[in-house]
Amino acid sequence: MKVGDFMTIQVVTIPPDFPVSDAARLMLERKISGLPVVDATDHVVGIVTEHDLLRRQADRPGSKPPHWLQLMTEPARITNEFVRFQEAKVEEVMTRHPLTIMEDTPIEVACRLIEKRGIKRLPVVRDGRLVGIVARADLVRALGIAVEKISYSNERAARAEALTASLQRESIIHRSRWPG
């Protein structure tokens, strides 16, 4: 099974100069947790996720509470952050040069990459251009189909085995009735 068999082909994308506030709104409206960022030629230049929107860029890890938590607990900061959020562009918060895969990549490889990297989606490219995206939900769908195929294959094998055993019994019975 290949990634191309399970990827989503109607991908919502945004350009690097897209406002962060509009990206957040789009993700909420479409009920998606990430958006590929593409240039004018549909080349993937980044990806922006819920995580990217919530993390604090300027702080070192562990030095302060998460940015979103500070906003909720320090209301005076909201006004300044609102202005900054409205003016910020996706290219300021996106993950640059995200990992991508191709349509003919085996689905098992995509599963391992998503698990190993702790990510939720992989842009799928052909000649460097975005042609789809494979997300964890797509992999669950692939797993369901694989399980069905295995079950069907096992059922067919069991039926073939039963038929073979029946034919062997018939052959033995037939030989015992006719002395040789």
N, C-alpha and C positions, 0 to 999 in steps of 0.2 A: 504494500500500500504506500502510495506517495502523497506528499503534502498537497500537491495539486488536486487530488481527489477530494480533499476535505476543507480546503481553505475557503474563506469568505472572499468573494471577488468584488463585491460592491463595498469598497472601503471608504469610509469618511476620512478625508485628509485635510490638512491645513498647511498654509505657507509659513515660513519662518517669521514673517513680519505680522502675523495674525495676533491680535490682542489676547493676552492671557485671560482676561475676563470673558471674552467671547469663546475661547477654547473651553473654559470651565462650563459655561452655559451650554455649549454644544454637547459636551460629554454628558451633562445632566439630562438634556432633552433626548438624546439618542440612547441613554442608558448604557454607555460604554465607559470603560475606565482608562482608555488611552487612545491617542490619535497619532498616526504617522505624520511626520512633517516632511513635505516634499518641495523641491524647487520647481521652477517653471517647466522643467522637462520631465517631471515625475520621478526624479531620482530621490531616494530616501536620504535626507540629511539629518534626521533626528526623529525622536518620538517623545511625546509629552504625555505623561500619565498623571493619575491622581497623586501618586507619590511625589512627582516633580512639583505639583502645585502646592503640596503641603509642607515640603521640606524647607528648611531655612538655609539659603545659599551662603550667607556671610559667616555663620557660626561654625566653629570647629565642633566635631562630634563630641557630645557629652558636656559641652561647656554651659549650655543653657537648656531650658525645656524646649520642646519643638515649637517652631514658629506659630503654628496654628493654635497651640495650647496657650501661648503667651497672648495671642489676640483675644482669645475667649476670656482669659483671666485678667487682662489689663485693658479695659475698655478705652482708655485714653489713646491707645496706639491705633485703634481701628480707623480713626479719621485719616491719619497719615498713611496708613497701609492701604486704605481704600483708594486714595489718589494714586499711589504707586502701582496698585493692582490694575487700575484702569489704564494706566499709561504703559505698563510693561508689555513686552512682546514675547511670543512663544520662544524665540531663539535665546532669550535670556534664561529660561528655566528648563528647556528641553534637554534630554539626554542626547548628546551628539554621537553620530556614527553608531547607531544601534546595530546589534547583531541581526543579520538577515539570512534567509535561506532561499533556495530555489525550488521550483515546482516539483522537480524530480527527486528532491531529497526524501529518503525513506521516512515515513511517519515516526518510526522508532527513534530516529536521530533527533527529530523535532521534540519528541517527548523528553529525551535525555537532556537536550539543551535547555528547555524550559525548566526542568527540575533542577539541573545543576546550577544554572544562573539565577534561579529564583525569580523568573519573569513570568508574565501572564500572556504574552503574545510575541509573535515573530513576524515581521514584514516579509513577504514573499516577493522576490524580484526576478525579472528576466532581463538580461542585458543591462542590469543596473536600475531598471525602472520598476516601480511598484506595480504588481499585478494582483496582489491579494494579501491576506493576512491570516495567519493560523493562530488561534487562541486556544486556551485550555478547554473551552467548551467544544471546539472542533475536535480536539483530541479525545474527549469523552465520547463524542459521536463515533469517532473512528474505533474506539475501544468496543463500543456496543456492536458495531458491525463485525468486528473481528470475532467477538464472542459468538455472535449468530453464525458466522461462517464455520467456526470450530464446532459448534453444536450440530449444525447441519452435516458437516463432514463426519462427525462421530456417529450421528444417526445413520447416515448412508453406509458407513463401515459396519455398523452393527447389523443393519439389514442385509448387507452382502454376506456377512459372516453367517447369519442365520440361514440365508438361502443356500449357501455352500454346504452347511451342515445338513440341511434338509435334502439337498441333492445327493449327498454322500449316503444318507440313510436310505433314500429311495434306491440308489444303486446297489447297496448291500441287500436290501429286501428283494430287489429284482433278481440279483444273482443267486440268492438263496432259493428262489422259486424255480429256477431253471437249472437243473443240474448240468454241469459242464462237460 
